[in-house]
Amino acid sequence: MPSKKCDVTNARISGSKGRVVHAPSHEARPPSSPHLWLSIFGTHCLPYGLNSMHLPGHTMIGLLPLLSAILLIRSSQAQVSVYVNGDVFGLINTDVTLRCRTETKEHVTQLTWQKKKTPNNEDFLTYSKGEKPVYLTPFAKERVKFLGNGDQGGNILIRNVTLADEGIYLCSFSTHPTGTKEKEIKLHIMVRPCVTVSLLPIKTQTTMSIVAECTSMAAKPAGEIKWITSETHTTSNITTYQHENGTVTTKSQLWMVPSPGLYGQKAACVVSQANIELPEEKNFIFDNIQYPPQDVNITVHRNVAEGKLELKCQADANPPVYYTWKRLWL
């Protein structure tokens, strides 16, 4: 027969509220499929979907406390949230802040900071509200400062970061009754490069040759080299070297036609890095182009007052020319 969600007429008041009892009916029902009725605050209703449950005999089930417990557990689990600042990028030898906080109505028993290591993570700081932070390792004692603002804020400051500080950090809040909830922060240590430009002497020619070399030394992440020149017909080749500490040295050779007109022109080597806004720029002047004297000019100046005749010779060349005077007898 069709089930009903609520039937006050056929309901029988049970001895205690919140209990399920069998309701009498004039229709025959199979003993193996009893209909259950729920008595809640004096109103007898058939819970949705329970009319077809197969329960033995006259079993009584207290559904209300069970449902309340389930809702309480789910509500507690959803009330603990941990927030961190995700990936953090810091320049070597500067101070870096790792941010972590929780939002919860539960009682926070302890905050723990760890660094991921193999085979086991390393605890280096713990904190409980009302107490002083506990620094557990030499690293924490010497270079970590707790910036927390109560039981829900757990920020820390790492002073003078080094390449060894790079890695994954865990911020963990222990609460009651939920337990422990944690989030990861990945710390990236960056190193600005030392940028140098080398200009080797080169004689003028009509084919392309190496006219300059720019080096981005020991950068992290690797430096990307670009050239700025007044010439449009240029090319370059890149070589990189990976150091054991994770830094990278990059070299770029600039190829151009070393003409006399290139001498004295301004240029720049620009090194940029990912996640660093301001690039490193090295400005220079092409003073390495060697060419023979292009124009030789002799000027004559007569000094009437002194009765002298002055001859002046000028020539454009690199390196600078040495002058030799000879007298020609005709």
C-alpha positions, 0 to 999 in steps of 0.5 A: 500500500502507498506510504504516508509521510505523516498520519496523526489518525493512525498514530499511537502515542508512545511512552517517551518522545523521540522513539519509534513504535509500530502503529496499528492498522486494520489492514494486514501487513507482513510481519517481516515489513513492519511500518515505523512511526516516529514520535517527536514532541507528541506528533507521530510521523512516518520518516520519509523512506522508512516505511519500507525498512525491514526491521525485526519485531518491535525494535525501537530506534532513537533516530533523533540523537543519531542525526544530531550527532552526525550534524554536529560532527559535520559542523565541527569539521567545516568550522576549521580553516587554515590560510597561508600565503602559498608560494613565497619568494625571498631574496637571499640575505633578506628577511622573509615572512611566512603567513599562516592563520586559522578561522575556527570557533573551536579551542586551539590547543597548539600551533606547530611549524615544520619543515619538510625533510626526508625521512621525517619532517622537522618541528622547529617551533610550537606555540600555545595561547598564553605561553611563549613560543618554543624554538626547537632547533638552532635554526629557529633559535637563531633566525626565526621570530614568532609574529603570532597575534593570539591563538589564531595567528601564527606568522613567523619571520625568517631573518637573513634567508639562505639557499639552505632555507628553501623548501616546503614549510608546514603550518599546523593548528591543533583544535578540539574536537576536530584535531589537526589541520595543516597547510603548506608554504613553499619558500623560494630563495632568489639570488640577484646576478653579478653582471659583467660585460667583456669587450675583447679587441677586434679588428674591423671586418665585413663579416659578423663576429663576436664584439661583446660578451655579457655574463650573468653570474650565479643567479637564481632563477637563471638570468635571461640576457638581452642586448640593447644596441643602435644596430638592428643586424645583431645575433647572440648565442647563450650558454649556461652552467648549473652550480651545485647550490642551485644558482646558474651562470649564463653567458651571451655573446653578441655578434655584429659586423665590427665596422669603424662606425660601431666604435664609440656607440652606446649599448647595454646588457640587460639581465631579467629574472622570473618573479623579480621586477627590476632587471640588472642593466650594464651600460657600456661603449664599444671601444674595442673596435680596432681600425686603421687611420681613416682620414689624415688631415694636415693643417698649416698655421703661420705665426706671423708674430713669431715668424713660425710655421706650424703644421698639424696632423690629425687622423681618426684611428683606434687604437690612437695613432703615433705620428711621425714627421718626415721631410721630403726633398724634391 
